[in-house]
Amino acid sequence: TVIMVSTIGFVGYFLTKKFGSKVGLWLSGVLGGIVSSTAVSVAAGRMAQNAPERSASALQASLLASSVMYFRILVFIWIINPAFLPPLWWKLLALAAIGIAMAFFSKAAHANAEALTAPSLQNPFEIRPAMLFAVLYVMLSVATVLVKNTFGNTGVLLLSGFVGVTDITPFVLSLVQRGAAPVETVLLAAIMVAMLSNTLVKGVYFGMLAKPVRREAFWKYGLWSLLHVPFILLPGLK
């Protein structure tokens, strides 16, 4: 799992380093989202903080990186446990489409992106991020089992909301790894709740740093987070 995640992340890292500053901040957001959408949101927020005139483009990059998260998770699920695909694929694609629409209906649509610098990202093939992912993956796998045995399904959902403050990939993959057909409803809900929490937190991270577009960031990320709720409640496709 670590090798797979690091490999896919490295592709995004390489493309961002190779082409990001040449093709614009919006594409840097897309490519950076393959590595970590949370990291891109923080980096873009700092960029907006240091260069307020670039705030609109930074918000667009953050939204696009967050949209890529859904595609990235979908690929991981397809590789690790395709049993999760039928109830999840259309929900993740719909949420990704919402994020993309918000990004391109942003004030940043006209921005001179070619002059901007790509967000700085850590190489996922370095030993420290790879080992950190492995440790988080194991810890969250154990925590999920302990919480489920102690507090039941409610505890799993609360845990999924809590892990959204950081990168949710280790948690989501730990759920997917242990799931079996037919997939438990609580595992599907936990994945969606983690994504809701992570989307909301990224909006807070970015908005607190990017004062010129804080209001726009808060309402867009807030609405996007709220739109997760119907997808949590809706049953999956058969």
QUIFEN-V944728 format. One record per residue. N is the residue number from 1. SS is DSSP state (h for helix, s for strand, l for the rest). PHI is phi in whole degrees, 0 to 359 (none if undefined). Layout:
N/SS/PHI
N/SS/PHI
This chain:
1/l/none
2/h/298
3/h/298
4/h/298
5/h/295
6/h/295
7/h/295
8/h/296
9/h/296
10/h/293
11/h/301
12/h/296
13/h/297
14/h/297
15/h/295
16/h/296
17/h/293
18/h/283
19/h/240
20/h/306
21/h/288
22/h/272
23/h/253
24/l/117
25/h/293
26/h/297
27/h/287
28/h/300
29/h/296
30/h/298
31/h/291
32/h/295
33/h/295
34/h/291
35/h/276
36/l/196
37/h/291
38/h/295
39/h/297
40/h/295
41/h/298
42/h/293
43/h/297
44/h/293
45/h/297
46/h/295
47/h/298
48/h/294
49/h/294
50/h/278
51/l/226
52/h/306
53/h/292
54/h/257
55/h/300
56/h/297
57/h/293
58/h/296
59/h/296
60/h/300
61/h/297
62/h/296
63/h/296
64/h/293
65/h/298
66/h/294
67/h/293
68/h/296
69/h/307
70/h/292
71/h/294
72/h/298
73/h/297
74/h/298
75/h/296
76/h/300
77/h/297
78/h/300
79/h/284
80/h/274
81/l/206
82/h/298
83/h/298
84/h/278
85/h/295
86/h/306
87/h/278
88/h/245
89/h/301
90/h/288
91/h/292
92/h/292
93/h/294
94/h/295
95/h/292
96/h/296
97/h/297
98/h/297
99/h/296
100/h/296
101/h/298
102/h/297
103/h/295
104/h/273
105/l/261
106/l/276
107/h/296
108/h/279
109/h/300
110/h/259
111/l/296
112/l/279
113/h/293
114/h/295
115/h/270
116/l/265
117/l/263
118/l/291
119/l/298
120/l/281
121/l/229
122/l/269
123/l/298
124/l/289
125/l/272
126/l/291
127/h/294
128/h/295
129/h/295
130/h/294
131/h/292
132/h/299
133/h/299
134/h/299
135/h/295
136/h/299
137/h/300
138/h/293
139/h/299
140/h/288
141/h/298
142/h/293
143/h/299
144/h/298
145/h/295
146/h/297
147/h/295
148/h/295
149/h/290
150/h/270
151/h/245
152/h/78
153/h/296
154/h/299
155/h/296
156/h/296
157/h/293
158/h/295
159/h/297
160/h/296
161/h/290
162/h/291
163/h/289
164/h/295
165/h/289
166/l/227
167/l/293
168/l/272
169/h/305
170/h/302
171/h/293
172/h/299
173/h/291
174/h/294
175/h/291
176/h/295
177/h/298
178/h/266
179/l/282
180/l/222
181/l/287
182/l/289
183/l/292
184/l/295
185/h/299
186/h/295
187/h/291
188/h/297
189/h/296
190/h/296
191/h/298
192/h/292
193/h/295
194/h/298
195/h/292
196/h/301
197/h/299
198/h/294
199/h/297
200/h/297
201/h/295
202/h/297
203/h/296
204/h/292
205/h/306
206/h/293
207/h/297
208/h/293
209/h/271
210/l/261
211/h/299
212/h/299
213/h/241
214/h/301
215/h/298
216/h/297
217/h/297
218/h/295
219/h/286
220/h/289
221/h/292
222/h/296
223/h/296
224/h/300
225/h/296
226/h/298
227/l/289
228/h/290
229/h/301
230/h/301
231/h/288
232/h/290
233/h/278
234/l/290
235/l/288
236/l/280
237/l/286
238/l/275
